[in-house]
């Protein structure tokens, strides 16, 4: 005897819900279905061995066909059977079959060889069911489920697209036959016209499925349509056995399709690889041919004689670089990409590596491309050198013409000027001027020496470079050189004559020069002094005006030395007058070195002395104004430096009060109102600071180094302080209203505040959505996305992504409080109305306080039901309106 118990958690088909229920075999309809199904199932395998059974409990008694069945379905050889006809031989054969079953991990309970040999129908059917479970159902696996659950999930997945098919089990879900038809149509749609089937014709549906399965799918007919329809609940094991045959039939077809797909995939990969090889060969041939044609063009070094022709060559080369080469660079890159992609695909598909035709390897193309770029680089260098050479020639020729023209224009009239004798009748100043003028000319002549040398050098270079117009260049250069030598000789002669005359008037000339040298800077000093003394100034601090005063005092200290310089300059002028009078020198002109005269110097000196006391007075007045401004700054800063921190401290204290839980809400409200009163009493200090700020603005003071606070900072802080204390008081009042309206105790309120403060990680008095979600989870909410979105729409109706403490209290109190509903109020009115669907005014006045009765009568609509009487009121619509479910 063998024990049949659950032996392993992994074998689901042996779970208790699938155990052989021997009591159910007492139902003749079920036993008939199981006999037919199990017999057909056994014959579907035994026919492979050329035999079959007729009577399931009789034909397995000797154990021979039982062993043969196990060998067919397992593909294994069992122990050699006993061929004797005695009972002991039969028991031995059956025991060998049972041993084989237990060897497959199945423990049998209450099934022994003697019962099988004795033809016990219940034991025999139970044994066959165990074999079906083990060899036909256990190995079914669908999405991590196996055996019965896997088979059921497979049926559900395959029949999901079909209307009127809802597979939930292996009995009544199959009675209408649509499940069997859907399985066949899903895999072989050509066998059944599913659209013509009707759910109310199960006989046709079942016969259609069974006939098609037997004829086209090689699934024997294991059930009769009449048996299934006539049975209230078809036998689960018979249906499960039949459905497993569908699973194995279609899974075999799927394997064939998978094999065909694998072959198609391999062929597609091969075809794709061959196409890539052909593309590579063509692209490589085209690219190499283009390189072969291009290199000779780049190696042509035949120069052109004109700049225009060479520029055309350069433009052609630029077109090559801009238009012709880039697509080829792309082709080369694509060629390498295609080659690497092809080799990768061949390697991944276990194909031999691709070997291009001779001369078309990637390295061959790279070598050819390198030769192309080498020729390209040399061609570009040659083009640029030729263009530079032609540019150099054109530039030199133009430069020669320009310098020659400039030189010729400069020499025009110079010979006539050098041959004049104007110095013989000139005055002292004229002699001096002529001498200086001649010195300047000599300097100019020396400077032009470089230009003459450059002209000669350019002409020489043009000759060396074989310039086509060299003869005219040489002739012009020779004329310039001859004229240059003549000018040099005449310049020397005139210089000697002027120097002889110069010594006669040296003294006067030196005095004129000294006067000019000393008068000019002194005149500039006086003009600068007048400008500084009259310059307006804008200062903002004591330090700035003190700096101006110090600079002015330093200037006044320099006045005595300046007066001495003035007198010395005037002395030089007096000495010149004395010499002119003594030697009767012709002084027709003025001082050639300056336009400044003694009268102008004296006038400006008088102006400077007049402006000094005016500047003194202006500095004194500004110093007094800046002292007053500094006083105003310090006065404002002393108050602002106290008020600013005071406001900040009060803001922080209010923040702490709003999140702490000291005392009852009434205590907190009283404390806050006292706090508000003390803040309001501080207003005179703000007003005083406003007055000081007004004085600062009137004085046009724009900065204050004594404080970091501005009046705008103080105003904003004060307004925020008043707003914060008012909002905090309002929040406490709302909390009191919420507590009283919803019956929240102080302990609950403290608990809400503690929870809120704990999850308010930023200590800002609000929670963001994530903090709120964490809070809800901590108190036991099992939140999905939809549920959390619903809650957020309640606590954050404005969708700001935050939750205030008031909203938190409202939500928590709503979740925990036992509040009235519209239905409860409606039921209460019905009691007052004597179970009528309406209520009368007299009944309201009799049952309710007068004010509340009047409130109801004023808002209740007339009742219009079929049982209405005069004066009837509709308390139902009134009740729903109270809770916002309709309009009052």
TATACOR-V334964 format. One record per run of one state. SS is the DSSP state (@ for helix, = for strand, . for the rest). FROM is the first residue (numbers start at 1). TO is the last residue. If there is no record, write none. Layout:
ss-><SS	SS>
from-><FROM	FROM>
to-><TO	TO>
This chain:
ss-><.	=	.	@	.	@	.	@	.	@	.	@	.	@	.	@	.	=	.	@	.	@	.	=	.	=	@	.	@	.	@	.	@	.	@	.	@	.	@	.	@	.	@	.	@	.	@	.	@	.	@	.	@	.	@	.	@	.	@	.	@	.	@	.	@	.	=	@	.	@	.	=	@	.	@	.	=	.	@	.	@	.	=	.	=	@	.>
from-><1	2	3	12	15	16	19	22	27	28	50	56	60	64	75	87	104	111	112	113	118	121	138	141	143	145	147	160	172	175	178	188	194	197	202	217	225	231	236	300	307	349	362	412	414	419	422	425	428	465	470	535	542	558	559	584	598	660	665	681	683	699	711	743	746	760	766	769	779	785	796	802	805	817	822	833	839	840	841	848	850	860	861	863	873	875	883>
to-><1	2	11	14	15	18	21	26	27	49	55	59	63	74	86	103	110	111	112	117	120	137	140	142	144	146	159	171	174	177	187	193	196	201	216	224	230	235	299	306	348	361	411	413	418	421	424	427	464	469	534	541	557	558	583	597	659	664	680	682	698	710	742	745	759	765	768	778	784	795	801	804	816	821	832	838	839	840	847	849	859	860	862	872	874	882	888>
